[in-house]
Amino acid sequence: MRKRSAAGLLIVLNIIVVGSTGGQTRKPVRFEISFPVSLRRSPLDGRVLLLLAKKDDKEPRFQIGEGVDTQQIFGADVDGLSPSQAAVIDESSQGYPRTSLRDVPDGEYYVQGVLSVYETFHRADGHVLKFHMDQGEGQHWNLSPGNLMSEPKKIRIGASDNPIKVELTKTIPPIAPPKDTKYVKHFRIESKLLSKFWGRPMYIGGVVLLPEGFDEHPDVRYPVVYYQGHFKESFATPVEFRDHPPTPELKDDDRLMAECSYKFYQDWTAGRLPRMLIVSIQHANPYYDDSYAVNSANVGP
């Protein structure tokens, strides 16, 4: 009886060993990202980003964030990447939230590539640095005009196709400047100090909220309130200047914000609030989406 049990155990162990050695190990995953000469003729510096998403309700570049629902992103710096030359994202590339491609499970994904294009700055302090320069989007790589991107496509990780090729075929278009209204005005000026430091034209913008009756009384002088926040393309303080009531689909905090913003608009235009100018500043720079109004040579006025 014991001999039969021992023999049976040997058979089971043999099956397990054979099964484990007969299984296929996944090949190292590798992506090759390139752009055609028809898109850009000159070599480019920057950072290649590879985006993997499980859903296709929006482009993968709009599904990356800091929250728990973020999709996967990998990146690698490129220097002098020529047209048709491949930038490689492989298992040595850094990623988030999974740190390596080897940790990404097999399965279907929607993939998109982006090249965040860098510019070379010859600074007045002698340093030569490469950065992505804000193009009016507040340092958002997934929206920045001039960055290259691919069309999203479905791929399967774990399939035999390796490397997986991604071609950047589109350029993110310029952002239309926000329009002035009766109350909200936008301005943009070149900073001579910043331009001298960075070795190229540098601009500071702002948005001004005008009080009711401003145009009718051009000689009146008003107090000014400066609001310092993060980058916004138009006027924005803790509440916005919303000229229409909340729409039905808004819920919870979004609805509360819309209600407060609309109430602010109503009170402001009816003259129920003190008359003043409210100015929000736009001062994106090569480092951040704003400079926090630091008065310094590299991000100051």
Residue pairs with C-beta under 8 A, 6 or more apart in sequence:
26 106
26 158
27 162
28 90
28 91
28 101
28 102
28 162
29 90
29 91
29 101
29 102
29 104
29 157
29 162
29 164
30 88
30 89
30 90
30 91
30 162
30 163
30 164
31 50
31 74
31 88
31 89
31 90
31 111
31 113
31 163
31 164
31 165
31 166
32 86
32 87
32 88
32 163
32 164
32 165
32 166
33 48
33 50
33 86
33 87
33 88
33 89
33 113
33 115
33 150
33 165
33 166
33 167
33 168
34 83
34 84
34 85
34 86
34 87
34 165
34 166
34 167
34 168
35 44
35 81
35 83
35 84
35 115
35 148
35 167
35 168
35 169
36 83
36 84
36 167
36 169
37 83
37 84
39 83
39 148
39 168
39 169
39 170
39 171
40 83
40 148
40 171
41 83
43 80
43 81
43 82
43 83
44 78
44 80
44 81
44 115
44 117
44 118
44 148
45 78
45 79
45 80
45 81
45 117
45 118
45 119
45 120
45 130
46 77
46 78
46 81
46 115
46 116
46 117
46 118
46 132
46 147
47 75
47 76
47 77
47 78
47 115
47 116
47 118
47 132
47 141
48 75
48 76
48 77
48 78
48 81
48 87
48 89
48 113
48 114
48 115
49 73
49 74
49 75
49 113
49 114
49 115
49 116
49 141
50 73
50 74
50 75
50 89
50 93
50 111
50 112
50 113
50 166
51 60
51 61
51 63
51 64
51 71
51 72
51 73
51 111
51 112
51 113
51 114
52 60
52 71
52 72
52 73
52 74
52 104
52 109
52 110
52 111
52 157
53 60
53 63
53 71
53 72
53 109
53 110
53 111
53 112
53 152
54 71
54 107
54 108
54 109
54 110
55 63
55 71
55 110
56 110
56 152
56 154
59 112
59 152
60 71
60 110
60 111
60 112
60 152
61 112
61 114
61 142
61 149
62 142
63 70
63 71
64 70
64 71
64 73
64 142
70 96
70 97
72 95
72 96
72 97
72 98
72 104
72 109
73 95
73 96
74 89
74 93
74 94
74 95
74 101
75 89
75 93
75 94
75 95
76 87
76 88
76 89
76 93
76 94
78 87
78 115
79 130
81 87
81 115
86 165
87 115
88 163
89 101
90 101
91 100
91 101
91 102
92 100
93 100
93 101
95 101
98 104
104 157
105 157
106 156
106 157
106 158
107 156
107 157
107 158
108 154
108 155
108 156
109 154
109 155
109 156
109 157
110 152
110 153
110 154
110 155
111 150
111 152
111 153
111 154
111 155
111 164
111 166
112 149
112 150
112 151
112 152
112 153
112 166
113 149
113 150
113 166
113 167
113 168
114 141
114 142
114 147
114 148
114 149
114 150
114 168
115 147
115 148
115 149
115 168
116 132
116 141
116 144
116 147
117 132
117 146
117 147
117 148
118 130
118 131
118 132
119 130
119 131
119 132
119 133
119 200
120 128
120 129
120 130
121 128
121 129
121 130
121 131
121 198
121 199
121 200
121 286
122 128
122 199
123 129
123 197
123 198
123 199
123 298
124 196
124 197
124 198
124 199
124 297
125 197
125 297
129 286
131 286
131 287
132 139
132 141
132 144
132 286
133 286
134 144
134 284
134 285
134 286
134 289
135 144
135 145
135 146
135 174
135 175
136 145
136 174
136 175
136 177
136 233
137 143
137 144
137 145
137 175
137 233
138 230
138 231
138 232
138 233
138 284
138 289
138 290
139 231
139 284
139 288
139 289
140 289
141 147
143 172
143 175
144 172
145 171
145 172
145 173
145 174
145 175
146 171
146 172
147 171
147 172
148 168
148 170
148 171
148 172
149 168
149 170
149 171
149 172
150 166
150 167
150 168
150 169
150 170
151 169
151 170
153 166
155 161
155 164
175 233
177 186
178 186
178 233
178 234
180 186
182 210
182 215
183 209
183 210
183 212
183 241
183 268
183 269
184 207
184 208
184 209
184 210
184 234
184 235
184 241
185 207
185 208
185 210
186 205
186 206
186 207
186 208
186 234
187 205
187 206
187 207
187 208
188 203
188 204
188 205
188 206
188 282
189 203
189 204
189 205
190 201
190 202
190 203
191 202
191 203
191 204
191 301
193 297
193 300
193 301
194 202
194 204
194 285
194 298
194 299
194 300
194 301
195 201
195 202
197 297
197 298
198 286
198 298
202 285
204 281
204 282
204 283
204 301
205 281
205 282
205 283
206 279
206 280
206 281
206 282
207 232
207 234
207 235
207 236
207 279
207 280
207 282
208 235
208 277
208 278
208 279
209 235
209 241
209 268
209 277
209 278
209 279
210 277
211 222
211 268
211 271
211 275
211 276
211 277
212 268
212 269
212 270
212 271
212 275
213 271
213 275
214 220
214 222
222 275
222 276
222 277
223 276
223 277
224 276
224 277
224 278
224 279
225 276
225 277
225 278
225 279
226 279
226 280
226 281
227 237
227 278
227 279
227 280
227 281
228 280
228 281
228 292
228 293
229 236
229 237
229 280
229 290
230 289
230 290
231 282
231 284
231 289
231 290
232 280
232 282
235 241
235 278
235 280
236 280
237 278
237 280
239 257
239 260
239 261
239 264
240 257
240 261
240 264
241 261
241 264
241 265
241 268
242 258
242 261
242 262
242 264
242 265
243 262
243 265
244 262
245 258
245 259
245 262
246 255
246 258
246 259
246 262
247 258
250 258
267 273
281 290
281 293
282 290
283 290
283 291
283 293
283 299
284 290
284 291
285 291
285 298
285 299
287 298
287 299
288 299
291 299
291 300
294 300
295 301
